[in-house]
Amino acid sequence: MSDPPTIQVCLGALMGIFDEYAAKDPKGPKDKLSKAELKPLLAKEFCGFGEKGNEETLNQMFELMDMDGDGQVDFEEYMMVLAAFACACHGRPYEGPKK
């Protein structure tokens, strides 16, 4: 039996991370991230973003990710920011989805 394709594994990891953190607040929706759920995700998965004492960075990241302004980050918004982050790490500008 061969290993699954690398992209499939990576996408599964990204989906799993979102689902793990979105489910942390028992009163909140399970398909969206609140700012409280985003903070530990950023601290653990993004090399310290959102750690204690870095509230301004957390607020900026949340505002950037909450593209529709509903106070939550849904999966599509999460993936759009990850795409922009990947482009930046790869030295390419991110211009958003093509219309």
SVG drawing of the C-alpha trace seen along z (x, -y; Angstrom):
<svg xmlns="http://www.w3.org/2000/svg" viewBox="-24 -46 34 48">
<polyline fill="none" stroke="black" stroke-width="0.4" points="0.0,0.0 1.4,-3.4 1.4,-6.6 -1.3,-9.1 -0.3,-12.1 1.6,-14.8 -1.0,-17.5 -3.8,-15.3 -2.0,-14.9 -1.3,-18.6 -4.9,-19.6 -6.1,-17.0 -3.8,-18.6 -5.1,-22.1 -8.7,-21.0 -8.0,-19.1 -6.3,-22.1 -9.3,-24.3 -11.8,-21.7 -9.8,-21.2 -9.8,-24.8 -13.3,-25.7 -14.7,-23.1 -13.1,-24.5 -15.9,-26.8 -18.8,-24.6 -21.2,-27.6 -19.9,-28.7 -20.5,-27.3 -18.3,-24.3 -17.6,-25.6 -16.2,-29.0 -13.3,-30.3 -13.9,-33.0 -11.1,-35.3 -10.7,-33.2 -10.3,-30.1 -8.0,-31.8 -5.5,-32.9 -4.2,-29.5 -4.3,-28.4 -2.0,-31.2 0.2,-30.7 0.8,-27.0 0.5,-26.7 2.0,-30.1 5.2,-30.3 3.9,-32.4 1.4,-34.8 -1.3,-35.6 0.8,-34.8 0.2,-36.7 1.3,-40.3 0.7,-40.3 -3.0,-41.4 -2.5,-44.0 -1.1,-41.4 -4.0,-39.0 -6.5,-41.8 -4.9,-42.6 -4.8,-39.0 -8.4,-38.5 -9.5,-41.6 -7.6,-40.4 -9.1,-36.9 -12.7,-38.0 -13.2,-39.1 -17.0,-39.4 -17.0,-41.2 -19.2,-38.8 -16.9,-38.4 -16.0,-34.8 -13.5,-33.2 -15.1,-30.6 -13.2,-27.9 -13.1,-29.8 -11.6,-32.9 -9.1,-30.7 -8.0,-29.1 -7.7,-32.5 -5.4,-33.8 -3.3,-30.6 -3.1,-31.0 -1.9,-34.6 0.6,-33.5 1.9,-30.7 2.4,-33.2 4.3,-35.6 6.5,-32.8 7.2,-31.9 8.0,-35.5 4.9,-36.0 2.2,-38.6 -1.3,-37.4 -4.0,-39.2 -7.0,-37.2 -9.4,-35.0 -9.7,-35.9 -13.2,-37.0"/>
</svg>
